[in-house]
Amino acid sequence: MAASAHDPAEPPRHLDTLHPLELPSRRDALRAGLLATAAGATAAPLLAPHVADAATGPTPPRPAPAAARMPVVFLPHGGGPWPFVEMGLDRTEMASMATYLRALRTLPKSAPKAVLVVSAHWEEAVPTVQSSAQPPMLYDYYGFPPASYEIQWPAPGAPAVAARVQALLAAAGIASAAHATRGFDHGTFVPLKLTWPDATVPTLQLSLQRGLDPAAHLALGRALQPLRDEGVFIVGSGMTYHNMRGFGDARARPVSEAFDAWLREAAAQEPVERDRRLAQWAQAPSARAAHPREEHLLPLMVIAGAAGADKGVLAWNGTMMGLRLSAYHFG
């Protein structure tokens, strides 16, 4: 069984990283495979933290016309390799999410120069960008059939965009790092294999920052706003509900519905009020019941920050194992 190395200094593995034999029931086994480790593998050493002035970065591309400005998106990546292996999930229910993800390719008005993914499955001490020209695969889930560890999505990396990300963060006073060997985790390759099955779009990931401070992640997104005028499509990959014990339990449905209703209202607010509410998300109805640990919600904070003055719209609303999930587009 494929598994990633685990650093004891990193956040503990989620319930979903356990092998099904460690769990008491088939339903728990399905839960266990839904999503992977928050931090993923970091066996290779990081490059030195980047704190230099933005002038050290590459010359930024000429800004695109306003009409060509890239949108920003928060999407649900579902559970494990769900579109590509049999997991016992309701096919009709999951078809709705798959249809949404396939259609996402048509959202930008022009083909993106690169896709920057903020995945719930990568956390580092400082925001860390994937800098490989050809990132490998990182199968950061456990207990699935062998075919789950043979899935390929060989998109090229985007080292120049990685350098630009670090330059923008430095200009905003945010320390960052680069990781030369980090692979695409399933928060990236599962949804984007549906969106770009040909794997031709240059893609790179950006980590969350340990501590999971929502205000810090909003600020991180604000620093990345210029990328939208440089042809970079920024995607947050997470889930609007992520309590592993709730999946498959009918008692969790009211929790997911209550939190989702609050989130839909918050995302549609004017930007200042939206960001205020998101920074205080833990005060929302059923917040901690929906997110005992918030790593799957934090990519939305980055996306809201990168949205700037653009208001959010509900782009998809459906269920997985009976629990309410949403996707949001800005711009």
N, C-alpha and C positions, 0 to 999 in steps of 0.2 A: 504493500500500500504506500503510495507516494505521500510524503509529508514534508513540511518545511522545518528547518532548524528553528528551535525556540530559545531565545535568549532570556535567562531568568530575570534580567533587568527590565524586560519588556512587559506590557500588560498581560495578565493571565489569559490563557486560551478561553474562548467562549464555550458554552455547552455544545455549540454546533461543530466544534472541532473533534469531538469524541467519536471513536469508532462505534458503530451501532451495537456491537456486542457488549459495550460498557453501559448500555442504556436498558431500561426495564421493559420497553415495549416497542412495537413496530412504529407507532405514532411518534414515540420519542426518537426512534432511529431516523425517521424522516426529518424531525426537528434538527437532529444532530447534523444532518447534511445540508441544512438550509444555507448557512453562510460560514465564513472561515475566520481565521485569526484576525484580530484587529491590527496587529503590527505586521504580520507576515514575516518572511525570512529576511534577515539582515546579516547573514553570515559573512559576507564580504565587507571589508572596512569601508566606511564613508570617506569621501574626500574631505579635505580640511574645510571647516565652515567658511562661508563666503560672507565677508562683512565689508568688502571694498566699496568704494564709491561707484555709483551707477556708470560713471564715465569709463570704467574698466570693461564694461560689457560691450557686445557688438553694436555697431551702428544700427539703430532701429530702422525698420522699413518705413517708407513713406506712408503716412496714415491713409487708410482707404476712404473713399467717399462715404458720407453718412449712410447712404442707401445700402452699402455693402457691409456695414458694421455687423459683426457676428452677434447672434443671440447668445444667451447663457441658459443652461438647462440643469435642472435637478431631476434625476430619474431613479426609479427603483430597479435594482439589478436582480431581484428575485432570490432564489435559494440555490446555492451550489450550481452545478451545470445543467439546470433544469430544462433548457430547450433542447439539449443534445443527448440526454440519457433518460431512461424511464425511471421516475422517482415516485410513482404512485399518486401524483397530484392530479387534480381535476383538469382535464385537457381543455374543456370549454373555458374555464376560469382563466387558465394560463394563456390561452390563445389571445385574449384581449391584450395582455401585457406584451406578448410577442408582436402583435400587429402594431402596437404603438412604437415599439423599439425599431421595427423595420422601417416605419415611416419617418423616423427621426432624420434620416439622411436627407430628406427634402426640406428640412426646416431652414438651414442657412440659404440666403439668396444666391450665394456663390460657393463654389467648392472650397472648403477650408484648407489653408496652408498646413495646418496641424490641428490635432485635437489634444487638449490638455485635460486630463481626467484627475479629479480629486476623489480618490476611492476611500470608502470607510475602512478598508482593510490594510491600511498602512499608516502607522504612527511613528514619529521620530521626535527627538528632543527639540529639534528646530525643523521648520518646513524644509523638506528635502525633495529634490527633483531628480527624476530618472534621466540620466545623461547618455545612455548607450545609443549607438547608431542602429543597433538591432537587438532590442530587448528580448530575452528569452521568456519562456512560459513559467509561471509560478502557480503550481496547483495547490492552492492554500485551502483545500478542503479534505475531508477524511471520510472513509468508509463507503465509497461509491464503487460501481463496477469498473473493471480495468479500462474500459473505453473512456472513462472520465479523465484519465491521466494521459490520454493520447490526443485530446483536442488540441488543435493548432490554430493560432491566429497570428501569423508572422508579419504583422505590420512593422514598417520601419520606425525607428525612433526619430527624434528631432533634437540633436545636440545643440544646434544654434538657438532654438527656442528655449531649451533648458538654460543656456547662458543668459538669454534675455530675461527669463523669469527671475534668475538670481540678481540681475542688475536692477530690475524693478523693485524687488524686495529690499535690496540694499538702499535704494533711493528713498524708500519708505521707512528706513531704520529697522528693518526686520532681518535678523541674522538667518542665514539659510545654509544648506549643504547640497552637494550633488552625490548621487549614488550611481556608479558606473556599471554595476552588474545586476541591479534589481530587475526582476521580471514583471511581466504583466500579471497581476493577480486577477481573481475571477470577478472582482468589481469592475474591471475593465474589459477583459476578453469575453466574458459571457454576454453582456449587452451589446458590445460593439461588433461582435461576430454576427449578430442579427442585423445591426445597422449597416455595417460595411463588411459583408461576407468575403469580399475580394481582398480585404486586409491591405489596401494600397495607401490608405491615408496615414501620413506620419503621425505617430501618437506617443505621448509621454505622460507619466503620472507625477503628481505632486502629493506628498504626504500630508496628513493632519499633523498637528503639533500636540505632543503629550501634555496632559493637563486638561485638554478639551475645553478650553475657555471659549465660550461663544463669541464674546467681543473680540478676542484675538483673531478668530477665524473670519469674522466680518471684516476686520482690518486687513487681513491677508487678501481677501477678495478685492477690496478697494484698490490695493496696490497693483493688482493684476488687470485692472480695467483697460489700460492702453493696449493690451493684447487683442482686444476685440476689434480694434481698428487696424490691426496688423494681420488679419486673416486667421486668427487662432480661435477655435471653437472651444469654449470652456464648459466642461461637463462635470457636475457633481453626481457621484454614484453612491447611493445609500438606500435607505428605506424610511418611510414616514412612520412605520410601526416596526419595532424590533425588540420584542420580548420573546425570547425563544420558548419560554414555557407557555406562552399563549397560543402559539400556532397549533391549530387543530382542536382548540378548546373553545366551545361555544360561549363560555363565560367571559372570554376576552373580547368578544365582538363589541359590546357597548363601550369598552375602553378604547378600542381602535376607532370607533365612530366618533366618540367625543373628542379625542385628540385631533383626528383628521378634520373635523368641523372647525376647530379652533385654528388649525394651521391654514386651512383654505381662506379663512377670514384674514388672518395675519398677513399672508402672502399678497393679498390684494390691496393692502393699505398703501398710502403714499410712502415713499421710501424712508423718510425719517421715522415715521410711526412703525412701519414694517420692521425696520432694523431694531427699534427699541423693543418691540414685542419678541422678536427672535432672540435677542440677547437675554431676555427674561423667560425663555421658553419653559423653564422648570416650574413656573407658576401657572402654567396652562392646565385646563382640566385633564386629569388622568395622565399627566406628563410622565411621571416616573413609572407608572404602570405600563405605559407604551414604550418607554426607553429607560430601563434600569441603568443602562450605560449608554451614553449619547453619541458614540462614535458613528452610528448610522444616520444621525440627524445632522451632524456637523458639516458634511459637504454642502448642505443647503445654506449654511451661514456663509461659506465662501462664495457660493453662487449669488446670494443676495448682495454681498459686498461688491462683487464684480458687476452686478446689474446697475449700480449707480442710480440714476434717476428713472430707470425703466421699471414700470410696475409689473408685478407678477400676474400670470394667468394660469388657471388650472388647465393643464394640457391632457391629462389622463387621470381617471379615477376608477379604480376597480378593486378587486379583492384577490388575496392569495390565502388559501386554506381558510377562507371565510372572513379574513380580517382586512380592513379597509386600508388601501394604499393610494398615494397620489404622486403625480409628476407635475413639475412647474416649469414654465418657460418665462423668460424675461427678455424683452427687446424683439 
